[in-house]
Amino acid sequence: MSKNYLEIKNVNFKAGGKNKVKNVSFNIENKGDIICLLGPSGVGKTTILRTIAGLEKIQSGTIKLKDNILSSAKSHVEPEDRNISLSFQENSLFPHYTIEKNIYLGTERKNLKNKKKINPKKIIKLLNIGKILDKFPHQISAGEAQRASLARSLVTQPDLLLLDEPLSNVDQSFKEEIQVQLKKILKDLKITTIVVTHDSYEAFYLGNKCGLILDEKLKQFDDPYNVYHFPNSIEVVNFLNRGILIPAKVTGENSLENIDLGIIKGNFIKHYPKGSNVQLLLQPEDLEHDDKSNLKLEVIDRKFRGTNFIYTLKTKNELHVPVFVHSHHVHQHEVDEKFGIKRPIYIDHIVCF
Amino acid sequence: MKVNFWYSGSLIVSIIVAIPILTVFSSFFENTSNYFEILKNTFLIEYIINSLFLLLGVLFFTFILGIGCAYLVSFYNFPGSNFFKWALILSFAVPPYIYAYSLTAFFENYGTAFTILKSVFGDGDYNKSIPKFDGMLGAILSVSFSLFGYVYILTRASFYYQSQNLIELGKNLGFSKFKSLTSIILPSARPAIVAGLSLVAMETLSDFGTVSFFGINTLTTAIYNSWIAFDDLAFANQLSFYLLIFILALFILENFSRKKAKYHSPAKGGFKHKEKINLIGTKSFLAFLACSLVLFFSFIFPLSQMLYWTIIFPKNFFDLNTQQLFMNTILLVSLSSLVLIIFSFISNYGNRVSRSKFLNILTIFSVSGYAIPGVILAVAFITFVAWFDNEVVNFFEFKSIKKFFIGSILGLVLVYFVRFYSLACNGLRSGYEKINRSIDESAYLIGYSKLKTFLNIHVPYLRNSVLLVAILVSLEVIRELPITLILRPFNFETFATTAYIFASQDLLEAAAVPSLFLILIASFFILLTSKYILRDDNE
């Protein structure tokens, strides 16, 4: 018997007869784990969810839940017999029922009888949709419809919950609060969940693990920290868009050199022979502001992000380097001014390609 | 592809509907009698010219009437504008052949017009001064007043959705009202206008009652005659084939134009409703007069004529077994609606669940039955039953099945089914298009089977569409003439066939009673549907 709760092995995910994501394998080890799938629009994230839910069939590989085969080339358990719930990105509430009826329909599921029941009222309160219960789907906003749909999925107490961009229409001010509450309830009820999102922060917060779907492949499946700090490919770096790759030459066990920034020290996560030419991942938090430093770069852009600023600096060789600075730090440099970078540059974990 | 109940059901429905259409096409390769040679050398060209002349005349009048009325009620406020908005669709209650009876009855020698003049001005030779609307002109007017509603409804809907921004743009460019109409309003509504005119064209080419009443020989009457007078089914089918090609071309045009219309429909955001212009003084009176005249000539005139005759010849009313005719009509209406709704549901849901491209193409083909004139369908149906009986039933030495299908309620309902399948199927489909597929999938994911999803989600949600389809089918069945005339059981009459039989025997006064009942019942159904037909929102 396999120890994995959900096991996906060598599956080609197809939609409309076309391959969307090829040869995907990943596991969810424990009941109650949350997995986030990240990737650009149209890459096939939703197709993966639909296939796991049984709405699409597979021609190769296997999908197993609690050691039962749900999908393979030979067998296919119908969606209604899977006890998997999918909350769609678009409004999928039954238009002729009120929101309350829509949510309570989820409690009618056959195999709920032997389970500890979730109190729908608790979910309704959590998702702050008490005021819209007697309304019909066409009378509520997209964000409210998404939360109502999420509530319906939660009350079905599925063996596996699939959430497709669950908070994409929710107001930013309310989003973080719901993320916190959602994570809490999923953990409390031990509902195993796969969340599809294009928001990396949402994925890093909610997920025990994150999978990155790029170029028809599952490029990386790892802890959120590792995905961010130890991306395993240039494609992942480009997708996360949280740093740049600059040319550098390995000068020793713990150092390399860039023609504009000079010597950079730190810990390589992978060994490179001395003298190798590499692409170094430089993330905004890797450089520190220091106007006393003799390494001065020209400011070409400054973005205010509330808690911090992101400066974009230009080197002599036209590299555009991002630098993160706290909001309250004294650094009021305007565009075209010079911005000092602290030396020596030290990067805790050096990622090169 | 998994073959299941829904897929098989949908497939069977589409095949049944496609059989008469295929029969017409297959007839092209059969031998015909000498009638073809005779006709080719004598009247065929005349038939074709008559059909085209009728078509062009009707298109001209329906264009003027339909667009004119739609423009007035959509862009202007004048006394009764809201009343005219829905009252003008009452013209649908008067089939062209009944309009023809009224027209003749009023203007004929010693007809109603004569009686009125005599009662007002005393005795006189008024017959010479009363214009005669018979022959081609009578047919064009009868069909036009009866069918302009198609152009009116579709154009009005299109005008309604024209954004205020578009109108304001015209003003901003310094356009006069007429220039705005010709440069902005009409071009924007072009797909709807073409769609309306295509429907009118199909109905005109299918018309049998009016042209046969006025004694005009068209392709449709030629088909009927080749079957009735010369007993040449193969040639009737071949003529049908030519007419069908012509109608299919129009059908494709209409379909193409509808797609464009959809493309031009406004997005929810950014749509700004028009503010109607308040007409005052002479302009207001003229607008009121124009709409009143159209309403009068299209509905009140034929209704009054039939009512007048019913009152002055009460014997006709008492001689007619109206109760039986009513029961017969209701029986046909109920059976047809029930059968059409059930099978259209199966077909639509089968298509939805299976997502089969083959099934989808077959359905598109089978809904073209609406474009086929009733006469052709009836003849094709008889051809197919005869072939099946001779070739298949005889081969297995079973008892003949002809009596079950020809001259029976079953056969009649079956051909109604083919004729009006498009109406029912498309009616439900447009309802289905509003149900996102993720709704079905959500139902499966909360444990609903396909049947439970169908019964608990689709059927309740589509109840308004079902009601609308049922009423529209009823309206068509009540007005339908050629299929009923050809396939009805012995001694089984409806209001439509009774009116036709009296009229064809020159007993127009007697035709008034069934015609009046037909108009009243049809008006009742139209009033029931008016809120759907004229709805002004996106629901």
Boltz contact constraints between the chains, C-beta under 6 A:
constraints:
  - contact:
      token1: [A, 55]
      token2: [B, 441]
      max_distance: 6.0
  - contact:
      token1: [A, 79]
      token2: [B, 444]
      max_distance: 6.0
  - contact:
      token1: [A, 79]
      token2: [B, 445]
      max_distance: 6.0
  - contact:
      token1: [A, 80]
      token2: [B, 444]
      max_distance: 6.0
  - contact:
      token1: [A, 80]
      token2: [B, 447]
      max_distance: 6.0
  - contact:
      token1: [A, 80]
      token2: [B, 449]
      max_distance: 6.0
  - contact:
      token1: [A, 85]
      token2: [B, 445]
      max_distance: 6.0
  - contact:
      token1: [A, 86]
      token2: [B, 445]
      max_distance: 6.0
  - contact:
      token1: [A, 88]
      token2: [B, 438]
      max_distance: 6.0
  - contact:
      token1: [A, 90]
      token2: [B, 438]
      max_distance: 6.0
  - contact:
      token1: [A, 92]
      token2: [B, 438]
      max_distance: 6.0
  - contact:
      token1: [A, 92]
      token2: [B, 439]
      max_distance: 6.0
  - contact:
      token1: [A, 92]
      token2: [B, 442]
      max_distance: 6.0
  - contact:
      token1: [A, 94]
      token2: [B, 457]
      max_distance: 6.0
  - contact:
      token1: [A, 96]
      token2: [B, 460]
      max_distance: 6.0
  - contact:
      token1: [A, 96]
      token2: [B, 461]
      max_distance: 6.0
  - contact:
      token1: [A, 105]
      token2: [B, 446]
      max_distance: 6.0
  - contact:
      token1: [A, 106]
      token2: [B, 446]
      max_distance: 6.0
  - contact:
      token1: [A, 109]
      token2: [B, 446]
      max_distance: 6.0
  - contact:
      token1: [A, 109]
      token2: [B, 447]
      max_distance: 6.0
  - contact:
      token1: [A, 110]
      token2: [B, 447]
      max_distance: 6.0
  - contact:
      token1: [A, 156]
      token2: [B, 446]
      max_distance: 6.0
